[in-house]
Amino acid sequence: MTSPHAPILSHYRSIAAITAGMLEAARSGDWTTVLSLGQQYIDIVEELRDMDASIPMDAATRALKHDLLVRILENDARTRDLASPQMARLSSLLGRIKQHHDHTSTFGFKAPI
């Protein structure tokens, strides 16, 4: 007989695999793949939210869910650590673009970037 938690655990396994893929892509600098996998992550988390989690879990199932959550959170933290420098660079670029736009609007000429 299949556990009533099998679909929920399957989703957690999928999320763990996706976050592992995101981490691997981030390590290789493949931010397009990170973003693509991030969308898959969001989709599966939304599905997971819609699942009925009211049935109590036994100790083994809780332990497995805990292990999966730890893996997901570790992958996420490592991916964020790798993304932070890229986000800072993007923020700086956007700041320069805004400054350029402000100068153009204020003075009517193009300021060097």
C-alpha positions as CSV (number, residue, x, y, z in Angstrom):
1,M,0.0,0.0,0.0
2,T,1.3,3.5,-0.9
3,S,1.8,6.0,1.9
4,P,-0.6,8.9,1.9
5,H,2.5,11.1,2.1
6,A,4.2,9.7,-1.1
7,P,3.1,12.6,-3.3
8,I,4.2,15.1,-0.7
9,L,7.6,13.4,-0.3
10,S,7.9,13.2,-4.1
11,H,7.5,16.9,-4.3
12,Y,10.2,17.5,-1.7
13,R,12.5,15.2,-3.6
14,S,11.8,17.1,-6.8
15,I,12.5,20.4,-5.0
16,A,15.8,19.0,-3.6
17,A,16.8,17.9,-7.1
18,I,16.0,21.3,-8.6
19,T,17.9,23.2,-6.0
20,A,20.9,20.9,-6.5
21,G,20.6,21.7,-10.3
22,M,20.4,25.4,-9.5
23,L,23.6,25.1,-7.3
24,E,25.4,23.3,-10.0
25,A,24.4,25.8,-12.7
26,A,25.4,28.7,-10.3
27,R,28.8,27.1,-9.8
28,S,29.4,27.1,-13.5
29,G,28.0,30.6,-13.9
30,D,25.0,29.5,-16.0
31,W,22.5,32.0,-14.6
32,T,20.0,31.4,-17.4
33,T,19.7,27.8,-16.2
34,V,19.5,29.0,-12.6
35,L,16.5,31.2,-13.5
36,S,14.8,28.5,-15.5
37,L,15.2,26.0,-12.7
38,G,14.0,28.7,-10.2
39,Q,10.7,28.9,-12.1
40,Q,10.3,25.1,-11.9
41,Y,11.1,25.4,-8.2
42,I,8.3,28.0,-7.8
43,D,5.8,25.8,-9.7
44,I,6.5,22.7,-7.6
45,V,6.3,24.7,-4.3
46,E,2.9,26.0,-5.4
47,E,1.7,22.5,-6.1
48,L,3.0,21.4,-2.7
49,R,1.1,24.2,-1.0
50,D,-2.1,22.8,-2.5
51,M,-1.5,19.3,-1.1
52,D,-3.3,18.1,2.0
53,A,-0.7,17.9,4.8
54,S,-3.3,17.2,7.5
55,I,-2.5,13.5,7.8
56,P,0.0,13.0,10.6
57,M,3.4,11.7,9.6
58,D,5.2,8.8,11.3
59,A,8.7,9.3,12.6
60,A,10.5,7.8,9.6
61,T,8.5,10.0,7.2
62,R,9.1,13.1,9.3
63,A,12.9,12.3,9.4
64,L,12.9,11.9,5.6
65,K,11.1,15.2,5.1
66,H,13.5,16.9,7.5
67,D,16.5,15.6,5.6
68,L,15.0,16.8,2.3
69,L,14.3,20.2,3.8
70,V,17.9,20.5,5.1
71,R,19.3,19.6,1.7
72,I,16.9,22.1,0.0
73,L,17.9,24.9,2.4
74,E,21.7,24.1,2.1
75,N,21.5,24.2,-1.7
76,D,19.5,27.4,-1.6
77,A,22.0,29.1,0.8
78,R,25.0,28.0,-1.4
79,T,23.3,29.2,-4.5
80,R,22.5,32.6,-2.9
81,D,26.1,32.9,-1.8
82,L,27.2,32.4,-5.4
83,A,24.5,34.8,-6.8
84,S,25.3,37.7,-4.3
85,P,28.3,39.1,-6.3
86,Q,26.2,38.9,-9.5
87,M,23.3,40.7,-7.8
88,A,25.7,43.4,-6.6
89,R,27.1,43.9,-10.1
90,L,23.5,44.1,-11.5
91,S,22.5,46.6,-8.8
92,S,25.5,48.8,-9.7
93,L,24.7,48.6,-13.4
94,L,21.1,49.6,-12.8
95,G,22.2,52.5,-10.6
96,R,24.5,53.8,-13.4
97,I,21.6,53.5,-15.9
98,K,19.3,55.4,-13.5
99,Q,21.9,58.1,-13.0
100,H,22.4,58.4,-16.8
101,H,18.6,58.7,-17.2
102,D,18.4,61.3,-14.5
103,H,21.2,63.4,-16.1
104,T,19.6,63.1,-19.5
105,S,16.2,64.2,-18.1
106,T,17.7,67.1,-16.0
107,F,20.3,68.5,-18.3
108,G,19.1,67.4,-21.7
109,F,22.3,65.6,-22.7
110,K,23.7,62.2,-22.4
111,A,26.2,61.7,-19.6
112,P,29.0,59.2,-20.0
113,I,28.3,55.9,-18.4
